[in-house]
């Protein structure tokens, strides 16, 4: 099932909220992306920022599991949400 962009943004915003509340992981995200707290506040609803959050979380299975468990989402949902946001389309090279 394909997610609407609005539904994807809502779930991604929930994932951002989870990330912001994670005192161990938030500094890793901020260091890896170079964003500061003000950037997060100002761009929280920007689909590109939300895509960056999901790209980061999707790098580690433990982060996916922790986020999805906390948000009561199936584990594959974050990948589906990422695909529905700008830049999330899978590249087919053949």
Secondary structure, DSSP 8 states (H G I E B T S, - for coil): ----HHHHHHHHHHHHHHHHT-TTTHHHHHHHH---HHHHHHTTT-HHHHHHHHHHHTT-HHHHHHHHHHHT--TTHHHHHHHHSTT-------
